[in-house]
């Protein structure tokens, strides 16, 4: 519908351009007019030509697949160097997900982070601590994304209080380096006495600590340090709910992924790594440099005092050691008295980490499920530069075998639809080729993402056959025991076992008779209940052979796979019923959503049809005054139409006979529809129904010549011009 409306509008604009140059269609200007009326002259990915439209739709299908199936981008990240992948992520992927501006995009972006992090742990992490030293791309991107915008506001809410307290305490001085304390003491003594100190200025940490005054000042600094650090710990551990949900969910995925890959690793070690993500990566930079993260309000041009930076740096160091449970030792042995505090604080951090990782799944958080895309009325729109679009296309072509190793993967089909990589950036933009390519690559275009229905391999046959086989097996096993499934199937049932089976089926039939029609079992299952034991056995054997050919069971293992499935089904009956109730509820909600979506589209179709009809009515020219307004028919000889370039040839009719052929173009009651009559020497020959919109569609598809009456070939562009000139307003 949007193409039809666009063609009407574009044709109107083109007609005005043509009329401004040429008032009449003549033998001399027919080629010029045909060229001007041609729609192929339009440039740009969004121009109204079939080729460009197909290219646009192919890109929209491709980016929809990339957005909704994050595994492709997750794999693509690992095919590129870290510096390039970071740039690619920030410039393209955040754009693809609209910076998580609505629940759908936030959900899908989290799915990408989840897939990328799981891929990182699976393929690159050989030891539990590798995630700390590897500087994983996905970790950098997650922290960067959630620490900006809304995440920055969260950091302000968590840290503003204790940071402000440190900055406002003018007397607070935290020095933990013995040499610095010693030098400050010497400087203070000389300033107060006015005499040069007899003590040496350059000393080692051990020599500095040998002075009681240095030790006293160090103890005061440590007490101040722990007091202020405790305020930060309290602010952080009590603000779990203020941490962005996405950051917490990624921490949860990191924790579970490491626990699954390294089941023997102590949970404490895994929590240290998660703590590194939540505190060191996410919060620590804001503690050290609060002015850089808008944690506190600082006037323009004003910087933090060096003493304030030193105090905050000392606090951040203790917090970092506490989160990682790293004791002070070696050159920091003078701070060993803090180690017990670190131990206690680490336990608080572990409780904080456990609470932070306790978040619902994104499906629950954003109310998304596998049917959400089906019922959504509004189509997702992204804004991407031409350069980013081409770069993404190029990377996918280069690495498609790595990111989509399966031959039948939908990605291959979508890339085939796009054909070759565009070599000229201008072919996708709307600017002239003379402009600088760098400017064109920065041009932004909008893509309305849509799904291309790619049929997936169906397992319906195997599922149905397996279900029927299991149901019949239950009937057989209840009546005829045995040591193995082959033994039961190949041993003939006794009369007593047959009677037991018949009694069981009779009871089931009575129960089914009382069941409401909508809740009755599948017809195939009901029909199988009427079979005898031997008939069921023969059918089970046939089904087992078919399932074995599909690779689902193995006769060498006495079909143990099917027995295990059967035992699992029996054991989980209650859980399956609950799951089925939940699925039924979701399906009912989905059906309601689809009904609403269908109604919306039907209303849209009615609206568009009415709009197109109104457009055609407004275009129709009224050249007859009076009460009975009616457009007059046109009468042209074939020779005259040939002279104008509208008629190209008539099969089996020489040019000398064209003067004997007359074409009558008669407007119908419905705007935009015409009846064309052909007469030869005054005798009616044939009639042809011509629709104005069909001509515009042919022009859109690049068809220059069409046939009328299966014999007459006409120039589409010049026929449109003729109809515009005679029947529609200028």
SVG drawing of the C-alpha trace seen along z (x, -y; Angstrom):
<svg xmlns="http://www.w3.org/2000/svg" viewBox="-27 -30 98 97">
<polyline fill="none" stroke="black" stroke-width="0.4" points="0.0,0.0 2.8,-2.5 4.4,-1.7 1.1,-2.4 0.7,-5.8 4.3,-6.6 4.0,-5.9 1.0,-8.2 2.8,-11.0 6.0,-10.5 4.2,-10.3 2.5,-13.6 5.9,-15.3 7.4,-13.8 4.4,-14.9 4.8,-18.5 8.5,-18.4 7.7,-17.1 4.9,-19.6 7.2,-22.4 9.6,-21.3 7.2,-20.1 3.6,-21.0 2.8,-18.4 3.8,-14.9 5.3,-15.1 7.4,-13.1 10.5,-15.2 10.3,-15.1 8.9,-11.6 12.3,-10.1 13.1,-13.0 9.7,-12.6 10.0,-8.9 13.4,-9.3 12.0,-12.0 9.0,-9.8 11.2,-6.8 11.4,-6.0 14.9,-4.4 16.6,-7.8 16.0,-8.0 18.9,-7.3 19.2,-6.1 18.3,-3.0 14.8,-4.4 14.0,-5.4 10.8,-4.1 12.3,-1.4 11.8,2.3 15.6,3.0 16.3,0.5 13.2,1.6 14.3,5.2 17.7,4.1 16.1,2.1 13.9,5.0 16.9,7.4 18.8,5.1 15.8,4.8 15.5,8.6 19.2,9.0 19.3,6.5 16.1,8.0 17.8,11.4 20.9,9.8 18.8,8.0 16.6,11.0 19.2,13.7 22.2,12.4 24.4,15.5 25.5,14.1 26.9,10.8 28.3,12.6 30.3,14.9 31.3,12.0 32.8,10.1 35.3,13.0 36.4,13.0 37.8,9.5 40.7,7.9 39.7,6.4 40.2,2.8 38.2,3.2 35.4,5.2 35.0,2.5 34.6,-0.2 32.2,2.0 30.1,2.7 29.8,-0.9 29.1,-2.3 26.8,0.4 25.5,2.8 24.2,0.1 22.6,-1.6 21.0,1.7 19.4,2.0 18.5,-1.7 20.5,-2.0 17.9,0.2 15.4,-2.7 12.4,-0.4 11.7,3.0 12.0,5.0 15.4,3.5 16.6,3.8 15.6,7.4 17.3,8.2 20.5,6.3 20.7,8.4 20.4,11.5 23.4,10.4 25.5,9.7 24.5,13.1 25.4,14.9 28.7,13.1 29.7,13.6 28.8,17.3 30.9,17.6 33.8,15.8 33.7,18.2 33.3,21.3 36.0,20.5 38.6,18.3 38.6,19.0 40.8,22.0 41.3,21.1 38.8,19.4 40.9,16.3 41.4,15.8 38.3,13.5 40.2,11.0 43.4,10.9 41.8,11.4 40.1,7.9 37.1,9.5 35.5,7.3 32.0,8.1 32.9,7.1 34.2,3.8 31.1,3.1 28.7,4.1 30.4,1.8 30.7,-1.0 27.0,-0.8 25.5,-0.5 27.8,-3.1 26.6,-5.8 23.2,-7.5 20.9,-5.7 23.8,-3.8 25.6,-7.0 22.6,-8.2 22.7,-5.0 26.3,-5.5 25.5,-9.0 22.7,-7.7 25.0,-5.1 28.2,-7.0 27.3,-10.7 26.7,-10.6 30.1,-9.2 32.1,-11.0 30.5,-14.3 31.4,-13.6 35.1,-13.0 35.2,-16.2 33.6,-18.3 35.8,-17.1 38.7,-19.7 40.6,-18.1 40.6,-14.6 44.0,-13.5 44.6,-9.9 48.3,-8.9 49.2,-5.3 52.8,-5.6 55.2,-5.7 57.8,-7.8 55.1,-10.4 54.0,-10.6 57.6,-11.0 58.3,-13.8 55.1,-15.6 56.2,-15.4 59.6,-16.8 58.1,-19.7 55.7,-20.5 58.4,-20.5 60.6,-22.8 57.7,-25.2 56.8,-25.4 60.3,-25.7 62.0,-27.7 65.0,-25.5 66.3,-22.7 65.5,-19.3 68.5,-17.1 66.7,-14.0 67.6,-12.9 65.0,-13.7 65.4,-10.6 64.6,-7.4 63.3,-3.9 59.8,-2.8 61.3,-0.7 63.4,-3.7 60.3,-6.0 58.2,-3.5 60.9,-3.4 59.8,-6.8 56.9,-6.7 55.4,-10.0 55.2,-8.4 53.6,-5.3 51.1,-7.4 50.1,-9.4 49.8,-6.2 47.5,-4.7 45.3,-7.9 45.2,-7.7 44.3,-4.0 41.4,-4.7 40.2,-7.6 40.6,-5.4 38.5,-2.5 35.9,-4.9 35.4,-6.4 35.7,-3.1 33.0,-1.7 30.6,-4.4 31.3,-3.5 30.8,0.2 27.5,-0.6 26.4,-2.7 27.3,-0.1 26.0,3.0 22.7,1.4 22.0,0.2 21.7,3.4 18.4,2.4 19.9,-0.8 22.4,1.1 21.0,1.3 19.2,4.5 21.3,5.3 24.5,5.0 23.1,7.4 21.9,9.9 25.3,10.0 26.9,10.6 24.4,13.5 25.3,15.0 29.0,14.6 28.6,16.4 26.6,19.3 28.7,19.7 31.9,19.9 30.3,22.3 29.2,24.6 32.6,24.6 34.6,25.0 32.4,27.1 35.3,27.8 36.3,24.1 35.3,22.8 32.3,20.5 34.4,17.9 36.8,17.7 34.0,17.2 32.4,14.5 35.8,12.7 35.5,12.5 31.9,11.3 33.0,8.8 35.7,7.6 32.9,6.9 30.5,5.2 32.9,3.2 36.3,2.8 35.0,2.4 31.7,0.7 32.1,-1.4 35.8,-1.9 36.5,-4.5 33.7,-6.6 35.2,-6.4 38.6,-7.4 37.4,-10.2 33.9,-11.3 34.3,-14.5 34.6,-12.4 31.3,-10.5 29.2,-13.4 28.9,-11.9 29.1,-15.3 28.4,-18.8 31.7,-20.6 31.9,-24.0 33.2,-24.3 37.0,-24.7 37.4,-23.6 39.3,-20.4 39.5,-18.2 42.2,-19.1 45.2,-16.6 44.5,-15.7 40.9,-14.8 42.1,-12.6 44.7,-10.9 42.0,-10.2 39.6,-8.8 42.4,-6.7 43.2,-5.2 39.6,-4.3 39.3,-2.8 42.4,-0.7 40.9,0.8 37.6,1.4 39.4,3.2 41.4,5.4 38.2,6.2 36.2,7.2 39.1,9.4 40.0,10.7 43.5,9.6 45.5,9.0 48.1,6.3 51.6,7.8 55.1,7.3 55.8,3.6 52.4,2.9 53.0,5.0 52.7,1.9 48.9,2.1 48.6,5.7 46.3,4.5 43.7,3.8 43.6,7.4 41.0,8.5 38.8,5.6 39.3,6.8 38.2,10.3 35.0,9.0 34.2,6.6 34.8,9.3 32.0,11.4 29.7,8.3 30.8,8.1 29.9,11.7 26.4,11.2 26.1,8.1 27.2,10.2 24.7,12.9 21.9,10.4 23.0,8.6 22.9,11.8 19.4,12.6 17.4,11.1 14.6,12.5 15.2,13.6 14.7,10.9 11.6,12.7 9.9,12.0 11.5,8.5 10.4,7.2 7.3,9.4 8.7,11.0 8.2,14.5 8.6,16.4 5.3,15.0 5.9,11.3 7.3,10.6 4.2,12.2 1.7,9.9 3.7,6.7 1.9,4.1 4.6,1.5 7.7,2.5 11.1,1.7 12.9,-1.2 16.7,-1.8 18.8,-4.7 22.1,-3.7 24.7,-5.5 25.4,-4.2 29.0,-3.6 28.0,-1.4 25.5,0.5 28.2,1.3 30.8,2.2 28.4,4.6 27.6,6.2 31.3,6.5 32.1,8.2 29.3,10.6 30.4,11.6 34.0,12.1 33.1,14.2 29.8,15.8 31.2,19.4 32.5,18.9 29.4,17.2 26.9,19.5 28.7,22.8 25.5,24.7 24.8,24.8 21.0,24.1 21.4,21.2 19.0,18.3 21.9,15.9 23.3,17.3 20.0,16.9 19.7,13.3 23.2,12.5 22.5,14.1 19.4,11.8 21.7,8.8 24.0,10.2 27.3,8.3 28.6,5.7 27.7,2.2 30.9,0.7 29.5,-2.8 28.4,-4.4 26.3,-6.9 24.1,-4.1 22.7,-3.7 22.5,-7.4 20.3,-10.1 23.0,-12.5 24.7,-13.1 27.9,-11.2 29.9,-14.5 29.8,-14.7 32.7,-13.5 32.4,-9.8 33.3,-10.5 30.2,-12.7 28.1,-10.0 29.2,-7.3 28.0,-9.5 24.6,-9.9 21.9,-8.4 19.1,-6.3 16.2,-4.6 15.5,-0.8 12.1,0.6 13.1,4.1 10.9,6.9 11.2,10.7 11.6,12.8 9.8,16.1 12.5,18.7 11.0,22.2 12.8,24.1 13.3,27.9 10.2,29.4 10.4,32.2 6.7,32.6 6.7,36.1 9.3,37.5 7.6,35.8 4.1,37.2 5.5,40.7 7.4,40.7 4.4,39.6 2.1,42.3 4.8,45.0 5.2,44.1 1.5,44.1 1.1,47.6 4.1,48.8 2.5,47.7 -0.6,49.7 1.5,52.8 3.8,52.6 0.9,52.2 -0.6,55.5 2.5,57.6 5.7,57.3 9.2,58.3 12.9,57.8 13.4,55.7 11.4,53.9 12.4,56.3 11.4,59.3 7.9,57.8 7.4,56.9 8.4,60.3 6.7,62.4 3.0,63.2 0.6,62.1 -1.3,64.6 -5.1,64.7 -5.0,63.2 -2.7,60.3 -5.0,59.7 -8.0,59.6 -6.2,57.2 -5.4,54.9 -9.0,55.0 -10.2,54.1 -7.8,51.2 -8.9,49.9 -12.6,50.2 -12.0,48.1 -10.2,45.5 -13.1,45.4 -15.6,44.8 -13.4,42.0 -13.0,40.4 -16.8,40.5 -17.3,38.2 -14.5,35.8 -15.6,32.5 -15.0,32.4 -12.3,29.7 -10.3,31.7 -10.4,35.1 -7.2,36.7 -5.7,36.7 -7.7,38.7 -4.6,40.9 -4.2,41.7 -7.9,42.5 -7.9,44.7 -4.8,46.7 -6.8,47.5 -9.1,49.7 -6.2,51.9 -5.5,55.3 -2.2,55.9 -0.7,57.7 -1.7,54.9 -0.2,52.4 3.0,54.4 3.3,54.5 2.7,50.7 5.2,50.0 7.8,52.1 7.2,50.1 7.4,46.8 10.7,47.9 12.2,48.6 11.2,45.2 12.5,43.5 15.8,45.4 16.2,44.2 15.8,40.6 18.6,41.3 16.3,41.0 16.6,44.6 19.1,47.5 18.0,51.1 21.5,52.1 20.7,50.5 17.3,52.2 15.6,48.8 16.7,47.7 16.5,44.0 12.7,44.3 12.4,46.1 14.3,43.3 12.1,40.7 9.0,42.6 10.3,42.8 11.1,39.1 7.6,38.3 6.0,40.3 8.2,38.8 7.5,35.2 3.7,35.5 2.8,32.9 5.4,30.4 4.3,31.0 0.7,30.2 1.7,27.0 3.9,26.0 1.0,26.9 -1.3,24.6 1.2,21.8 1.7,22.4 -2.1,22.4 -2.4,19.1 0.4,17.6 -1.2,19.0 -4.6,17.5 -3.0,14.1 -1.1,14.5 -4.3,15.4 -6.0,12.3 -2.9,10.2 -3.0,11.7 -6.8,11.0 -6.1,7.4 -3.2,7.2 -5.4,8.6 -8.1,6.1 -5.6,3.3 -4.2,4.4 -7.7,4.7 -8.5,1.2 -5.2,0.0 -6.0,1.7 -9.4,0.1 -7.9,-3.3 -5.2,-3.0 -7.7,-1.8 -9.9,-4.8 -6.9,-7.1 -5.8,-5.8 -9.3,-6.1 -9.4,-9.7 -6.1,-10.5 -7.3,-9.1 -10.5,-11.1 -8.6,-14.3 -6.3,-13.6 -9.2,-13.1 -9.6,-16.2 -13.0,-17.7 -13.1,-19.3 -16.8,-19.4 -19.0,-21.9 -22.6,-21.3 -24.5,-19.0 -23.6,-15.8 -19.9,-15.9 -18.2,-13.2 -14.8,-12.7 -14.7,-12.5 -13.3,-9.5 -10.2,-9.8 -10.0,-8.6 -6.7,-8.0 -5.6,-6.2 -2.8,-3.7 -0.7,-5.9 -1.1,-8.9 -0.2,-6.9 2.8,-5.5 3.9,-9.0 3.6,-10.1 5.8,-7.1 3.0,-5.5 2.4,-2.6 5.5,-0.8 4.1,2.0 1.1,4.3 2.0,7.9 1.1,9.1 0.0,5.6 2.1,3.5 2.7,-0.2 0.8,-1.3 -2.4,0.2 -2.1,-1.8 -4.4,-4.5 -7.2,-2.0 -6.9,-1.1 -8.7,-3.3 -8.2,-3.1 -10.9,-4.5 -9.8,-5.2 -12.9,-5.5 -12.7,-6.4 -14.8,-4.2 -16.9,-5.1 -14.1,-4.1 -11.3,-6.6 -8.1,-5.5 -9.7,-2.7 -10.1,-2.8 -11.5,-0.7 -9.6,-0.6 -11.5,0.4 -9.8,1.4 -11.5,0.9 -10.3,2.0 -12.0,0.1 -14.9,-0.8 -15.5,2.8 -15.1,3.4 -12.3,5.9 -11.2,6.3 -11.5,4.6 -8.8,4.2 -9.2,3.1 -6.5,0.6 -5.8,-0.4 -3.7,-3.5 -2.1,-1.9 -1.1,1.2 0.8,-1.1 2.6,-2.8 3.4,0.7 4.9,1.7 7.0,-1.5 8.1,-0.7 9.2,2.7 11.2,1.2 9.0,2.6 9.3,0.2 7.0,2.0 3.7,3.8 1.3,5.6 -2.4,4.8 -4.7,7.3 -1.7,9.6 -0.7,7.9 -0.1,4.2 3.2,3.1 3.1,-0.2 5.6,-2.4 4.6,-2.4 6.1,-5.8 4.5,-7.6 1.2,-6.0 1.2,-7.2 2.1,-10.7 -0.8,-10.6 -3.3,-9.6 -1.9,-12.2 -2.2,-14.9 -5.7,-14.1 -7.5,-12.8 -5.7,-14.1 -5.1,-17.6 -1.8,-19.4"/>
</svg>
